[in-house]
Amino acid sequence: MTNKIIIFTHGVRSGGAETFIRGVLPFLLTNLDQYKFVVYVNAKMVPAIKNYDYKNLIIKTVAMNTVNNGLRRIIFDWLTIRKIVNKIKPV
């Protein structure tokens, strides 16, 4: 069984946070290749990382209407993330 690490970056939109994710993610994927990474990104950020060709990377997209809508974002952050974590069972 492969250990999984979940990274939720769906709230990252641009600027320094996006640059940080684009810099850190390849480092993690390369240096922790024994783990499978499940990364949740918003739809705007997909072009920035879609060309990453790592066998240990799974990209999941969170719709922008979820990220930009206060109530939907709260529901996703509080309920959906909990369900995802319980299902994937990360390390």
C-alpha positions in Angstrom: 0.0 0.0 0.0 1.3 3.4 -1.0 1.2 6.2 1.6 -0.7 9.2 0.5 -0.2 12.9 1.2 -3.1 15.3 0.5 -2.3 18.9 -0.3 -5.2 21.4 -0.5 -4.1 24.4 -2.6 -7.6 25.3 -3.9 -7.5 28.7 -2.1 -4.3 29.7 -3.9 -5.1 32.1 -6.7 -1.9 33.8 -7.8 1.1 35.7 -6.8 3.5 34.5 -4.1 1.4 31.6 -3.0 1.1 30.2 -6.5 4.9 30.7 -7.0 5.5 28.9 -3.7 3.3 25.9 -4.7 4.9 25.7 -8.1 8.4 25.7 -6.5 7.7 23.4 -3.6 5.5 20.7 -5.3 8.3 19.5 -7.7 10.7 19.3 -4.8 8.3 17.2 -2.8 7.4 15.0 -5.7 11.1 14.3 -6.5 12.4 13.9 -3.0 9.5 12.0 -1.5 8.8 9.7 -4.4 7.8 6.9 -2.0 4.5 8.8 -1.4 1.6 9.4 -3.6 0.5 13.1 -3.6 -3.1 14.0 -4.1 -3.2 17.8 -4.8 -6.4 19.8 -4.9 -6.1 22.9 -6.9 -8.6 25.5 -8.2 -9.4 25.5 -11.9 -7.3 28.6 -12.5 -4.1 26.9 -11.2 -4.4 23.8 -13.3 -2.4 25.3 -16.2 0.5 26.1 -13.9 0.9 22.4 -12.9 -0.8 20.3 -15.5 2.4 19.6 -17.3 4.0 18.1 -14.2 4.9 14.6 -15.2 5.3 12.7 -12.0 4.1 9.2 -11.4 3.3 10.0 -7.8 1.0 13.0 -8.5 -2.8 13.0 -8.7 -4.3 16.4 -9.5 -7.9 17.1 -8.5 -9.7 20.3 -9.5 -12.0 22.4 -7.3 -14.4 24.5 -9.4 -13.9 28.3 -9.2 -17.5 28.8 -8.2 -16.7 26.8 -5.0 -13.5 28.7 -4.3 -15.1 32.2 -4.9 -18.4 31.6 -3.2 -18.2 32.1 0.6 -20.8 29.5 1.6 -19.7 26.9 -0.9 -16.1 27.4 0.2 -17.1 26.9 3.9 -18.9 23.7 3.0 -16.0 22.4 1.0 -13.4 23.4 3.6 -15.4 22.0 6.5 -17.3 19.0 5.2 -15.9 17.9 1.8 -12.3 18.0 3.0 -13.2 15.8 6.0 -14.9 13.2 3.7 -11.9 13.3 1.3 -9.4 12.7 4.2 -11.5 9.9 5.6 -11.7 8.2 2.2 -8.0 8.6 1.2 -6.6 8.1 4.7 -3.3 10.0 4.3 -0.2 9.5 6.4 
